[in-house]
Amino acid sequence: MQRVTSDRVNGGHEGAAFRAETDTHLKTNLPRDKAAGCLERGWVIANHKLVSFHAAFISSVLSVPLKGLTDAVDAGANVKLEVLRYMFCSWETIISVVMLYLSWHISIAIHEMGHFLTAVKLTALNKSSQERADKVLREGGKFGWYVYMFLTIPWGKFYGVKKDAGNFAPDAPYNLAVAAAAPRWSGWLAIVCLPVAAIGIGLGLFLGAQSGTHGIGEALIYIGRFFLCPGVVGLLDRFLADHGKLKEFTVRERQAAERAARGAEAISDESWLAQVGKLKEKMLHTRIRSVDLKDGTRVDAPWQFRNCAMGGRHTEKEYPESNISMQESMFMPLSPKTYEDAQEMTVKLQYRLKEVIESAPGAKVMGIGLEGGLAPYVDKDPEDKVPEQRMWRMMKQTILDCGYTPGIDVAIAMDPAASELENAFREETGQEDSIGMYRFWRDKSKLDMSRDEILELYKETMEADNVPILSIEDGFGELDHAGWQLLMKGDPERGVEGLGDKIFIIGDDLVTTKDSTIEQCAKDGEINASLIKANKIGTLTETVLAMLTSLAYGAELVVSHRSKSPNDPFEAELSTAMNAFGMKAGGGANTERLQKYGRVMEILALAEAGKKEISEEERRTIETDLRDLIRTLTGKEDAELVPGAADMDITSLLMKMLAIETVSGTEEATNAGIPSAAATLFLGRTGIIRFKGSTPLGTSAGVDEAIHYVDSIITPSEITRKHPALFSDAGDGTYRFKKGLHFDDVKAKNDDDLMTLWNRAQRYEGMGCLDAVEHIETVLSDALTGRKLGQLGSLFEIDQELLMIERQQAIAANRLSESAPVEEQIHAMQRKGVLGMNAILSVSLALGRALAAREGKELWQLIREMAVDTMAKFIAANAKNDGGKDVGALKGMGFDELQALFRETAAAAINEDEQIHMLLREQLPVYVIK
């Protein structure tokens, strides 16, 4: 049995005193209720001042000189007045005032040092204060620093503790561990002071009553009184300050420890590396939920890849302080029964991961990344090479803390986006042609690793740390094909084992959702799964070609979002259409991510509802409504309905009659603030029926993916010819404003058209999409406006037409020769460098939804029909046995059964060195060269 907590996770349960709960906002000046901990003005007055006053002055009664008091009483003085005079009108008053001050000062200083020093240890302070504290810890002089903070905190002169209108709070956002630490420190103050006070006063009273030791007794009483005051204040702070945060924190950590113990009970003694292969095989044949359809086929909900911790380029701009170079780490819920349960698990895991990270010394959450995952800073442990190792262990601890068993209830998926690490090595070392060397550029160590060391990092994490990694996406750079083959197959000659037989090795930037690239990488043994991003290729039909090519090689499908996403859930349509293995669409936060998972739930619910048969009563109602419609349109009272009229989809019939009135293009907001393009079809004379599509964009791009057209892309014009010195040639027939060019340089040309172009190109730092919007509203709208839905043909034919328009525009722009080789022309259509992927895919999605409505179906069903038709034709054309060549019979098979036969047929073709993507293009000829 493994230990419940990893020895190598600083801040595990043995470090429970430093578990933190943080708010994700990181404001410099925080209100009291958002600070890490707070001594409020009312409590400071009630306890630190009034209790100190009472403790100091009331205890002065213990120092009343008995002989002097007796003499005064004998002389006729009032004993009560004599005592009060002694307390408030004698040299004793000065001593009591000093004790009052020292009690106030010491108790506030100790309490707030508890806040501050815990925040320092957890790197929970705001940036400037943390940097100053780290400098002291790094350069030495801690003793003087402690003395300085002790002396200055109560007066509001210490940088790390803010004093505002009598309220004291550390310069840090809310953090439960920091809030809980101060009452604990005050408790320690009480533990130290109260016993000393009791001993001093008790012994002083005893010795004071003895002859010859009276002076010693009086001194001991004064010492006891000095310790009594801060001891009493500290005791009250221990139980009443910071609003019970210590109790809340203690309960939280105890419950987490109990859940972790339960979760650990089912952990195998085997290393994760030894057992993960069995889980991989099991997951291929199961899903969270499946619904049997009316036609006998099935729709599956894909396994979820839930982003929980982010780094790399995805957080570099928003959170530059983060030191995580690898891009994404994800939780994969394995045991939920429904998608709703998976969402609950994800939120619970992500929230606890935040607590675990913030609880560990040298770690903090900077905020929420673009895809809904946490953006952390994590110092590495001494034995670690990179901070990612400690973060992965924290993820494993999080699974346990939530009461789940790693590898049984939850697994972990990784997306290192290693191309960015390889790019960083090339850029920072100047070795522009380097392949297979990787730099962790965001960590201060800037460690370089070879491909062998990267593979060893993955294996060590799975074997030594037992982190339940189930998949690695983009584990090597897109140019490092030797690295991918090493990851998949190892190197038997050197005794290096690969991981392809154990986990999913997913290609993203490596394959760019392009059929020919997927085939080459699968054939070379570099992947066993493909990440599918429709915006990397640009139409739904081309996406289907890519997915079928991947399946032909036995490579599973994981459909993915992008980091900058509008509110369009088309990823759910692709996932369910193909019964994909997985869907990667973000963490437990960000509504544009949750919408995608919600669409899967909606598809399943509609599929379940679609199995319902129409009752006789419902049939009669429908027939009555049809007769009313006929009467309204024709005036006839005796119209006869054809048999089965009630089973017809009237909406579908009406949709076929509607024409496209216009196609509107707009800039669509994304979660990153940078816009994308969206296309909306307006149908009918009023345009009240609308269908929309919008596309995401990524932070980084593969070298061969379709072009997201932005306004910084400048086409040749009179302006570029007039001012050639201001532009650089991009090498693809377009220009960019030269780097280093400034507003004044452009303004000096005194050319209004040039200035307009400059302003347009600078919008959203060059990422505006007005040109793509214009392409939608001109070229693509002109091709579609006025056409009836019933005349548009299939989704495949629409995409075919869109690609032909792209080709024609490329030829018209002199960026493609009409007589260019076929592959060059296909490449131009795939790249979409003239109209833009964001224009074409948005229209493809909008049209796809309109065509689905025309058929009385959902978009995912149209995509599935296209895939079924293509697989059936492929099998009929390429199967060697005569038994499976009837396309109609093949299309009548169950989807999974047909897919299995397709894979079998493709495997045979692969053995004969056939190019699968070319055979598929023959059956789905989306690229037309005329």
NORLIN-V697251 format. One line per field, one symbol per residue. phi: phi as a letter, one per 30 degrees, with the letter a starting at -180 (. if undefined). A space follows every 50 residues. Layout:
phi: ???
This chain:
phi: .dddcddccdidddcddbdbbbdddbddccdedcddaacdedddddcdcd ddedddddddedcddddddddddddjddddddddeddcbaddddddddde dddeddddddedddeddddddchcddedddddddddddcjiddddddddd dcedciccdcbccbhiccaddadeadddddddedddddeddddddddddd dddddddddcdibedddddddddddedddddddddddecbdhhidddedd dedddddddddddddcddddddddcdeddeddddcbbdabbdcddjdbcc dddcccdbbbahddbdddbdddccdddbbbdcdccdcbdddddddddddd dddedddddceibacdlcdecicdcccbdddedddbdedddddddddded ddicceiccbcbcbbdhdedddddddddciddcdbjcbcddddddhdcbd ddddddddddddcdchdddcabchdbddccddddddddcibedciccdcd dcbdcccbedchhceddeddddddicbbacdcbeddbjbdddddeddddd decicdcbdbdbdcbddbcdedddddechddbbcbjddciddddeddddd dddddddddddddddddddddddddddddddddcidccdccdeiedddcd edddedddcddacccbdcdcdciddccbbbccciddidcbbbbbcdbcdb bddbdddddbdddcdeadddddbddcbcddibjbbbdddidceddddddh bddddddddddcehhicdbddddddddceddddcdjddddcdideeddde dddddedddddddhcaddcdeedddddddddhdcdjeddddddedddedd dddecibcedddddddddeddddddddbdddddccddedddddddddddd dddddddddddciddddddddddbddcccc
